[in-house]
């Protein structure tokens, strides 16, 4: 039927749809910190008289100090203006409890000056937290997820693209001190119609959380530059970007691999980074591949000279950061010898799953960020 009035069922469905949409939008806005906090305020205001009734009825089980529970929750959930309303309700509840319980009671079921001081102190610190969140503009319910999102963005940006048949890659990142954020990061892309693999491994000055914010900014910038510029222009552009940030501790080391997946030919360009190591399947020996170039962010107009090589069937190229091979009680040469010695154990298995195990073997308890990347060319069938 066309042109007629809507049926009651259709109107009800539309009303339910609007209600669901509005509720979902309110929930999302509240989670992001954009919505009103009236739901949380209402729930907490209702909890105050409930706790007061519990204290009056069973003071042995519900002590007067239980009023700190909605105050703590309010400090996390509410805005400062709403928090003051909750504090007024809690203060009123304390007055009522004190009047009903009377001064003759003793022990935990009596409203003492100490109880009032505890509730007031918790409320004061809750208000400070709420004002800090309001000034920063990030509510607690969104702040944790923002950190999680940042960590996931670094992880996704560091994910290596799939390689064609005949190639295998392994990568592992381990932040300092068991933290979730690292000053080492990787960005990678398939360019040239998928024929070329470009990988950039960067070690930002500092470690752990101190370097993580800069690593996040640089990983986004480097990810945008990679593939958008000719390979030889990447490090000069990255160097210029770092110089423009004008950070007090703004340098970084970086190595840029440009690998032809059809022929196995590659170029390595380095900005003050450690040499790469190549395992030759023919000789079974590891060879250093050291390119020349200054640190990123030190001076303008820096030149980066590449070193060339070829990965033949069975060969392996290993890129890593200094946290893996250099410590206060172990020099660089000793660390690289130990790394290659451990890596020899994985030749027979084709280095599948080797990156994580190598970090565990040579730098498990090192208080520095560690990153290891393996590019393997499989043996011909």
C-alpha positions in Angstrom: 0.0 0.0 0.0 1.4 3.4 -1.0 0.5 6.9 0.3 -1.3 5.5 3.4 -0.6 6.1 7.0 2.1 4.1 8.8 0.9 1.1 10.7 1.3 1.0 14.5 3.9 -1.7 14.1 6.0 0.3 11.7 5.9 3.4 14.0 6.9 1.2 17.0 9.8 -0.2 15.0 11.0 3.3 14.1 10.7 4.5 17.7 12.7 1.5 18.9 15.3 2.1 16.3 15.7 5.8 17.3 15.9 4.8 20.9 18.6 2.2 20.2 20.6 4.7 18.1 20.3 7.4 20.7 21.4 5.0 23.5 24.3 3.7 21.5 25.5 7.2 20.6 25.2 8.3 24.2 27.3 5.3 25.3 30.0 5.9 22.7 30.1 9.6 23.6 30.4 8.8 27.3 33.2 6.3 26.6 35.1 8.9 24.6 34.5 11.6 27.2 32.2 13.7 25.0 28.9 12.8 26.6 27.2 13.9 29.8 28.1 12.2 33.1 24.5 12.3 34.5 24.2 8.5 34.4 27.2 7.9 36.6 26.3 10.9 38.8 22.8 9.5 39.4 24.1 6.0 40.2 26.6 7.4 42.7 24.1 9.7 44.3 21.7 6.8 44.8 24.6 4.8 46.4 25.2 7.4 49.1 21.8 7.0 50.9 22.0 3.3 50.4 25.3 3.2 52.2 24.0 5.5 54.9 21.0 3.2 55.5 23.4 0.2 55.7 25.5 2.0 58.2 22.5 2.9 60.4 21.0 -0.6 60.2 24.2 -2.7 60.4 27.1 -0.5 61.4 29.3 -3.6 62.1 29.2 -4.6 58.5 28.8 -1.2 56.8 31.2 1.2 58.5 30.7 5.0 58.1 34.0 5.1 56.2 32.3 3.1 53.4 31.2 6.5 51.9 34.7 6.7 50.4 33.7 4.1 47.8 31.3 6.4 45.8 33.8 9.3 46.3 36.6 7.3 44.8 34.4 6.2 41.9 33.3 9.8 41.4 36.9 11.0 41.2 37.3 8.6 38.2 34.0 9.0 36.5 32.7 12.5 37.1 33.6 16.1 36.1 34.6 18.5 38.8 31.2 20.3 39.0 29.3 17.0 39.3 31.8 15.7 41.8 31.0 18.7 44.2 27.4 17.6 44.2 28.4 14.0 45.1 30.6 15.4 48.0 27.7 17.4 49.3 25.5 14.3 49.4 28.3 12.3 51.2 28.7 15.1 53.7 25.0 15.1 54.4 25.0 11.4 54.8 27.8 11.7 57.4 25.9 14.2 59.4 22.8 12.0 59.4 24.8 9.0 60.4 26.4 10.9 63.2 23.1 12.2 64.5 21.4 8.7 64.4 24.3 6.7 65.8 24.9 9.2 68.5 28.1 10.0 70.5 27.7 7.0 72.9 28.8 4.4 70.4 32.4 3.3 70.2 34.5 1.4 67.7 34.1 1.1 64.0 30.4 1.8 64.0 30.8 5.3 65.3 31.3 8.5 63.2 34.6 9.8 64.5 36.6 12.9 63.6 39.0 10.4 62.0 36.2 9.1 59.7 35.4 12.6 58.6 39.0 13.4 57.9 39.5 10.2 55.8 36.4 10.8 53.7 37.4 14.5 53.3 41.0 13.5 52.3 39.8 11.0 49.7 37.4 13.6 48.3 40.2 16.2 48.1 42.4 13.9 46.1 39.5 12.8 43.9 38.8 16.4 43.1 42.5 17.0 42.1 42.4 14.0 39.8 39.1 15.2 38.2 40.5 18.7 37.7 43.7 17.3 36.1 41.7 15.1 33.7 39.5 18.1 32.8 42.5 20.3 32.1 44.2 17.6 30.0 40.9 16.8 28.2 41.3 13.0 28.4 38.8 11.2 30.8 40.1 8.1 32.6 37.7 5.8 30.7 39.3 7.0 27.4 42.8 7.5 28.6 43.6 3.8 29.0 42.2 3.0 25.6 44.2 5.8 24.0 47.4 4.2 25.3 46.2 0.9 24.1 45.4 2.4 20.7 48.8 4.0 20.5 50.5 0.7 21.3 48.4 -1.1 18.7 49.2 1.6 16.0 53.0 1.1 16.6 52.5 -2.7 16.4 50.4 -2.4 13.1 52.9 0.0 11.6 55.7 -2.4 12.5 54.0 -5.3 10.8 55.9 -6.6 7.8 54.0 -7.1 4.6 53.6 -10.6 3.2 56.4 -11.8 1.0 56.1 -13.9 -2.2 56.9 -17.5 -2.3 60.6 -18.2 -1.7 61.0 -15.5 1.0 60.5 -15.6 4.7 60.6 -12.8 7.3 60.8 -12.8 11.1 60.7 -9.8 13.5 60.6 -9.2 17.2 60.5 -6.0 19.3 61.2 -6.0 23.0 60.9 -2.7 25.0 63.1 -2.0 27.9 62.0 -3.0 31.4 59.0 -5.1 30.1 57.1 -2.0 29.2 54.6 -1.8 26.3 56.2 1.0 24.4 59.6 1.0 22.7 62.0 3.5 21.2 62.7 1.0 18.4 60.3 0.6 15.6 60.0 -0.8 12.1 58.1 0.5 9.0 57.9 -1.5 5.9 56.1 -1.5 2.5 56.1 -3.3 -0.8 56.8 -0.8 -3.6 57.5 -0.9 -7.3 54.3 -2.8 -8.0 55.1 -5.3 -5.2 58.5 -6.2 -6.6 60.5 -4.3 -4.0 60.5 -4.6 -0.2 61.5 -1.5 1.7 62.1 -1.8 5.4 63.3 0.9 7.8 64.5 -0.1 11.3 65.0 2.9 13.6 66.4 3.3 17.1 65.3 6.6 18.7 67.5 8.1 21.4 66.5 7.1 24.9 64.6 3.9 25.8 61.2 2.7 26.9 58.5 5.3 27.7 61.0 8.2 27.4 61.5 7.4 23.7 58.1 6.0 23.0 56.3 9.3 22.2 59.0 10.3 19.8 59.1 6.8 18.3 55.3 7.0 17.7 55.6 10.4 15.9 58.5 9.3 13.8 57.0 5.9 12.9 54.0 7.7 11.5 56.1 10.2 9.6 58.5 7.6 8.3 55.6 5.3 7.3 54.2 8.2 5.2 57.6 8.9 3.5 58.4 5.3 2.8 57.3 4.4 -0.7 56.4 8.0 -1.5 60.0 8.9 -2.3 62.8 7.3 -4.3 64.8 5.0 -1.9 67.8 7.2 -1.9 65.7 10.2 -0.9 64.2 8.6 2.2 66.9 9.1 4.8 67.6 12.7 3.7 63.9 13.5 4.1 63.8 11.7 7.4 66.8 13.7 8.6 65.2 16.9 7.6 62.0 16.0 9.4 63.9 15.2 12.6 65.8 18.5 12.4 62.6 20.4 12.1 61.3 19.0 15.4 64.1 20.7 17.3 64.1 18.2 20.1 66.6 18.5 22.9 67.4 14.8 22.5 66.3 14.4 19.0 68.7 12.1 17.2 68.0 8.6 16.0 69.8 5.8 14.1 68.2 4.1 11.2 68.9 1.5 8.5 66.9 1.4 5.2 66.8 -1.9 3.3 65.7 -1.9 -0.4 65.3 -5.5 -1.6 64.4 -6.7 -5.0 62.3 -9.7 -4.4 62.8 -11.1 -7.9 66.5 -11.1 -8.1 67.5 -10.9 -4.4 69.7 -7.8 -5.0 69.5 -5.2 -2.2 70.9 -1.9 -1.0 71.4 -0.9 2.6 71.5 2.8 3.5 72.4 3.6 7.1 72.1 6.7 9.3 74.6 5.9 12.1 73.1 2.4 12.6 74.9 -0.9 13.3 76.0 -2.9 10.3 73.7 -5.7 9.1 74.8 -9.3 9.1 74.4 -11.6 6.1 74.6 -15.4 6.3 75.9 -16.9 3.1 74.5 -20.4 2.5 77.5 -21.3 0.4 80.1 -20.7 3.1 78.0 -20.8 6.3 79.7 -17.6 7.4 78.2 -14.3 8.6 79.4 -11.1 6.8 79.0 -7.6 8.0 77.2 -5.1 5.7 78.1 -1.6 6.8 76.8 1.4 5.0 78.1 4.9 5.7 76.0 7.8 7.0 75.6 10.1 10.0 72.9 10.0 12.7 69.5 11.4 11.9 68.8 14.8 13.3 72.4 15.9 13.8 73.0 18.3 10.9 71.4 19.3 7.6 72.6 18.2 4.2 73.8 14.7 5.4 74.8 12.2 2.7 74.0 8.5 3.0 76.1 6.1 0.9 74.6 2.7 0.2 76.2 -0.7 0.4 75.0 -3.4 -2.1 74.6 -7.1 -1.8 72.6 -10.1 -3.0 70.6 -12.6 -1.1 70.9 -16.0 -2.9 68.8 -19.1 -2.1 69.5 -20.0 1.6 71.0 -16.7 2.5 69.7 -14.6 5.5 70.0 -10.9 6.2 69.7 -9.8 9.9 69.0 -6.2 11.0 69.0 -5.3 14.7 69.4 -2.4 17.2 72.2 -1.9 19.7 70.3 -3.1 22.7 70.6 -6.6 21.3 74.4 -6.7 21.1 75.9 -3.9 23.2 75.8 -3.6 27.0 77.9 -2.0 29.7 79.9 -5.2 30.3 80.0 -6.4 26.7 81.4 -4.6 23.7 79.9 -4.6 20.2 82.2 -7.2 18.6 81.6 -9.7 21.4 77.8 -9.1 21.3 77.7 -9.6 17.5 79.7 -12.8 17.8 77.4 -14.1 20.4 74.3 -13.2 18.3 75.7 -15.0 15.2 76.7 -18.0 17.3 73.1 -18.3 18.6 71.7 -17.7 15.1 73.6 -20.6 13.7 71.4 -22.9 15.7 68.4 -22.0 13.5 69.9 -22.5 10.1 68.5 -26.0 9.8 65.0 -24.8 10.7 65.1 -21.9 8.2 64.9 -19.4 11.0 61.2 -19.9 11.5 60.3 -18.4 14.9 63.9 -17.5 15.5 63.7 -13.7 16.1 62.0 -13.9 19.5 64.2 -16.8 20.6 67.3 -15.0 19.6 66.4 -12.0 21.8 65.7 -14.3 24.7 69.0 -16.0 24.2 71.4 -13.0 23.9 69.6 -10.0 25.5 66.7 -11.3 27.7 67.5 -9.2 30.8 69.0 -6.1 29.0 67.5 -2.9 30.2 67.3 -1.4 26.7 64.9 -1.6 23.7 65.7 -4.5 21.4 64.6 -5.1 17.9 65.6 -7.9 15.5 64.6 -8.4 11.8 65.4 -11.5 9.7 64.9 -11.6 5.9 65.4 -15.2 4.6 65.5 -16.5 1.1 64.5 -20.1 1.0 66.5 -22.8 -0.7 65.5 -23.7 -4.2 63.3 -26.8 -4.2 
